[in-house]
Amino acid sequence: MPPLRISLVQGATRWHDPAGNRDYYAALIEPLRGRTDLVLLPETFTSGFSNEAIHQAETMDGATVAWLCAQARALDAAIVGSVQLRAGAAAEAKVYNRLLFAMPTGTIRHYDKKHLFRYAGEHERYAAGDERLIVEWRGWRICPQVCYDLRFPVWLRNRYDRAAQRFDYDLVLFVANWPAARAHAWRTLLRARAIENLSYCAGLNRVGTDGNDLYYSGDSAVLDFLGLPLIELGAQEQVVTVALDAAALAAHRQRFPAWMDADDFRLLT
């Protein structure tokens, strides 16, 4: 695999302002054109993390999906973030916290957040997904997740397929609105997920104070397979790019084959 350039766009999302947020994040990512392979935006980057934003939910034919596809083409890179999206037949439509993985070709994959944040009542307003997504992008296998999913290691377990002779993924990533009050858990769990899954791990969080008066300290990071940081961000608006080394990952998996002793299990959803 070639190196993968991954960009963290740690911004201060505007509250309930989809058009304003699209303009805001477009300005932040424009300098990345031709300089990256994968761009991460925060969870619910058009509204902030709000149960009331359900009333602004778009569809897959809406402005934000079109915007993401246009940005991916302009950057010649994949771009990832989550938004509130309504899906299904009119009478049975549900709103999901949906992660979108847009590619320059116009292809867009999605993952619906599996673990809804009960502490904030997310499970009372939004529908949960039940399928994990693996995206193949520029030679890498990527598992994109959303915020609270970080706390559930069984869902995230990186298994080795002996028939295909490959791991589920090489990079697990999380887009988040993770408040500063729980920043220690955020930093700790990102490291744990990298170490236990013999994988690179990226976590992209927002900064600033939202409409619920919750403060976010950023702490976005890219970690290697040992849980060591390749880059760590502070509490300010910041855009950084780091390259992931595929040869180093392969060498570690061969040198430290913990995957060969992993427990077999079947996940029931």
C-alpha positions as CSV (number, residue, x, y, z in Angstrom):
1,M,0.0,0.0,0.0
2,P,1.2,3.6,-0.6
3,P,1.4,6.0,2.3
4,L,-2.0,7.5,3.2
5,R,-2.2,11.2,3.9
6,I,-4.9,12.0,6.4
7,S,-6.1,15.5,7.3
8,L,-7.8,16.4,10.6
9,V,-10.1,19.4,10.3
10,Q,-10.7,20.4,13.9
11,G,-13.3,23.2,13.7
12,A,-15.8,25.1,15.8
13,T,-19.1,23.9,14.3
14,R,-21.8,26.6,14.1
15,W,-25.1,25.7,16.0
16,H,-28.0,24.7,13.7
17,D,-26.5,26.4,10.7
18,P,-26.0,24.0,7.8
19,A,-25.3,26.5,5.1
20,G,-22.9,28.5,7.4
21,N,-21.1,25.3,8.3
22,R,-20.7,24.2,4.7
23,D,-19.1,27.6,4.0
24,Y,-17.0,27.5,7.1
25,Y,-15.5,24.0,6.5
26,A,-15.1,24.7,2.8
27,A,-12.7,27.6,3.7
28,L,-10.8,25.4,6.1
29,I,-10.2,22.5,3.7
30,E,-9.6,24.5,0.5
31,P,-5.8,24.7,1.1
32,L,-5.7,20.8,1.2
33,R,-6.4,20.5,-2.5
34,G,-4.0,18.0,-4.0
35,R,-2.1,17.6,-0.7
36,T,-4.1,14.9,1.1
37,D,-5.9,11.6,0.5
38,L,-8.5,11.6,3.3
39,V,-10.2,14.5,5.1
40,L,-12.0,14.2,8.4
41,L,-14.8,16.6,9.5
42,P,-16.5,16.4,12.9
43,E,-19.6,14.5,13.8
44,T,-22.8,16.4,12.9
45,F,-20.7,19.0,11.2
46,T,-23.6,20.9,9.8
47,S,-25.4,21.5,13.1
48,G,-23.5,20.5,16.2
49,F,-24.6,17.5,18.3
50,S,-28.3,18.4,18.9
51,N,-31.4,16.3,19.3
52,E,-33.4,19.3,18.0
53,A,-31.4,19.2,14.7
54,I,-33.6,16.3,13.8
55,H,-36.1,18.8,12.4
56,Q,-33.4,20.0,9.9
57,A,-32.5,16.5,8.7
58,E,-31.7,16.3,5.0
59,T,-31.9,13.4,2.7
60,M,-29.3,11.8,0.5
61,D,-30.5,14.1,-2.3
62,G,-29.9,17.2,-0.1
63,A,-27.5,20.0,-0.2
64,T,-24.9,18.5,2.2
65,V,-24.4,15.3,0.3
66,A,-24.0,17.3,-2.9
67,W,-21.5,19.6,-1.1
68,L,-19.4,16.7,0.1
69,C,-19.2,15.2,-3.4
70,A,-18.2,18.5,-4.8
71,Q,-15.5,19.0,-2.2
72,A,-14.1,15.5,-2.7
73,R,-13.8,16.2,-6.5
74,A,-12.1,19.6,-5.8
75,L,-9.7,18.2,-3.3
76,D,-9.1,14.9,-5.2
77,A,-9.5,13.2,-1.9
78,A,-12.1,11.3,0.1
79,I,-13.9,13.4,2.7
80,V,-15.7,12.1,5.8
81,G,-18.1,13.5,8.3
82,S,-21.5,12.8,9.8
83,V,-24.9,14.6,9.5
84,Q,-28.5,14.1,10.4
85,L,-30.1,12.3,7.4
86,R,-33.6,11.1,6.9
87,A,-33.9,7.8,5.0
88,G,-36.6,5.3,4.1
89,A,-40.1,5.4,2.6
90,A,-42.0,8.5,3.6
91,A,-44.3,6.7,6.0
92,E,-41.5,4.8,7.7
93,A,-38.6,7.3,7.3
94,K,-36.2,7.5,10.1
95,V,-33.4,10.0,10.9
96,Y,-29.9,8.6,11.4
97,N,-26.6,10.1,12.6
98,R,-25.1,9.1,9.3
99,L,-21.4,9.1,8.5
100,L,-20.7,9.9,4.8
101,F,-17.6,8.8,3.0
102,A,-17.5,10.8,-0.2
103,M,-14.9,10.0,-3.0
104,P,-13.8,12.2,-5.9
105,T,-15.4,9.8,-8.4
106,G,-18.9,10.7,-7.0
107,T,-19.2,7.4,-5.1
108,I,-20.5,7.9,-1.6
109,R,-20.6,5.2,1.1
110,H,-22.4,5.6,4.4
111,Y,-22.4,4.2,8.0
112,D,-25.3,4.8,10.4
113,K,-24.1,5.3,14.0
114,K,-24.6,2.0,15.8
115,H,-24.3,3.2,19.4
116,L,-26.6,6.1,20.2
117,F,-25.6,8.3,23.1
118,R,-28.2,7.4,25.7
119,Y,-26.7,9.8,28.3
120,A,-27.9,12.7,26.0
121,G,-31.1,11.0,24.8
122,E,-29.9,10.4,21.3
123,H,-31.5,7.0,21.3
124,E,-34.9,8.6,21.8
125,R,-34.8,10.7,18.6
126,Y,-32.6,8.9,16.2
127,A,-32.5,5.4,14.7
128,A,-29.4,3.2,15.1
129,G,-27.6,1.4,12.3
130,D,-26.6,-2.3,12.5
131,E,-23.9,-2.8,9.9
132,R,-20.2,-2.0,10.1
133,L,-18.7,-0.3,7.1
134,I,-15.3,-1.1,5.6
135,V,-14.2,1.2,2.7
136,E,-11.2,0.4,0.5
137,W,-9.5,3.7,-0.4
138,R,-6.2,4.1,-2.2
139,G,-5.0,0.7,-1.2
140,W,-6.1,1.0,2.5
141,R,-9.0,-0.7,4.3
142,I,-10.7,1.8,6.5
143,C,-13.4,1.4,9.2
144,P,-15.2,4.7,9.8
145,Q,-17.1,5.2,13.1
146,V,-19.0,7.9,15.0
147,C,-18.1,9.2,18.4
148,Y,-19.8,7.0,21.1
149,D,-18.9,3.9,19.0
150,L,-15.4,4.4,20.4
151,R,-16.5,2.9,23.8
152,F,-17.5,-0.5,22.3
153,P,-14.4,-2.7,21.5
154,V,-16.3,-5.8,20.4
155,W,-18.0,-3.9,17.7
156,L,-14.6,-2.5,16.6
157,R,-12.6,-5.7,16.8
158,N,-10.2,-6.0,13.9
159,R,-10.3,-9.7,12.9
160,Y,-8.0,-11.5,10.5
161,D,-9.6,-13.3,7.6
162,R,-7.4,-16.3,7.0
163,A,-9.1,-17.2,3.7
164,A,-8.5,-13.7,2.3
165,Q,-5.3,-13.3,4.2
166,R,-6.1,-9.8,5.4
167,F,-7.3,-7.9,8.4
168,D,-10.7,-6.2,8.4
169,Y,-9.1,-2.8,8.4
170,D,-5.8,-0.9,8.5
171,L,-7.2,2.3,9.8
172,V,-10.1,2.9,12.2
173,L,-11.4,6.4,12.4
174,F,-13.8,8.3,14.6
175,V,-15.6,11.6,13.9
176,A,-16.9,13.1,17.1
177,N,-18.5,15.8,19.3
178,W,-16.8,14.6,22.5
179,P,-17.1,17.2,25.4
180,A,-14.0,18.3,27.3
181,A,-15.5,16.9,30.5
182,R,-14.8,13.4,29.2
183,A,-11.5,14.2,27.4
184,H,-9.5,11.7,29.4
185,A,-11.8,8.8,28.2
186,W,-11.4,10.1,24.6
187,R,-7.6,10.1,24.7
188,T,-7.4,6.8,26.5
189,L,-9.9,4.9,24.3
190,L,-8.3,6.0,21.1
191,R,-5.0,4.5,22.2
192,A,-6.7,1.3,23.3
193,R,-8.4,0.8,20.0
194,A,-5.1,1.3,18.1
195,I,-3.2,-1.1,20.3
196,E,-5.7,-3.9,20.6
197,N,-6.5,-3.9,16.9
198,L,-3.0,-3.6,15.5
199,S,-4.2,-0.7,13.4
200,Y,-3.7,3.0,12.9
201,C,-6.4,5.0,14.7
202,A,-7.6,8.6,14.0
203,G,-10.0,10.6,16.1
204,L,-11.4,14.0,14.9
205,N,-13.2,16.1,17.5
206,R,-14.6,19.6,17.4
207,V,-13.7,22.6,19.4
208,G,-15.5,25.5,21.0
209,T,-18.8,25.8,22.9
210,D,-22.1,24.5,21.4
211,G,-25.7,25.7,21.8
212,N,-26.1,23.4,24.8
213,D,-23.2,25.3,26.5
214,L,-21.0,22.2,26.3
215,Y,-17.3,23.0,25.8
216,Y,-15.1,20.9,23.5
217,S,-11.3,20.8,23.8
218,G,-10.5,19.1,20.5
219,D,-7.8,16.6,21.4
220,S,-7.9,15.2,17.9
221,A,-5.1,12.7,17.2
222,V,-3.7,10.2,14.8
223,L,-2.1,7.2,16.6
224,D,0.0,4.4,15.3
225,F,-0.4,0.7,15.9
226,L,1.4,1.0,19.3
227,G,-1.0,3.7,20.4
228,L,1.8,6.3,20.0
229,P,0.7,9.7,18.6
230,L,1.8,10.8,15.2
231,I,0.0,14.1,15.8
232,E,-2.0,15.5,18.7
233,L,-4.0,18.7,18.6
234,G,-5.0,21.1,21.3
235,A,-8.2,23.1,21.9
236,Q,-8.0,25.5,19.0
237,E,-9.3,25.5,15.4
238,Q,-6.6,23.6,13.5
239,V,-6.1,21.7,10.2
240,V,-3.2,19.2,10.1
241,T,-2.1,16.4,7.7
242,V,0.0,13.4,8.6
243,A,1.1,10.4,6.4
244,L,0.5,6.8,7.5
245,D,3.2,4.3,6.7
246,A,1.9,1.0,5.4
247,A,5.2,-0.8,5.6
248,A,5.6,0.0,9.3
249,L,2.1,-1.4,9.9
250,A,2.8,-4.6,8.1
251,A,6.1,-5.1,9.9
252,H,4.5,-4.6,13.3
253,R,1.8,-7.1,12.5
254,Q,4.4,-9.7,11.5
255,R,6.7,-8.9,14.4
256,F,4.0,-9.0,17.0
257,P,1.3,-11.4,15.8
258,A,-1.2,-11.0,18.7
259,W,-4.0,-11.5,16.1
260,M,-3.0,-15.2,15.9
261,D,-4.1,-15.7,19.5
262,A,-7.3,-13.7,19.3
263,D,-10.6,-15.2,20.4
264,D,-13.0,-16.3,17.7
265,F,-16.6,-15.0,18.0
266,R,-19.6,-14.1,16.1
267,L,-21.2,-10.7,16.5
268,L,-25.0,-10.8,16.9
269,T,-26.7,-7.5,15.9
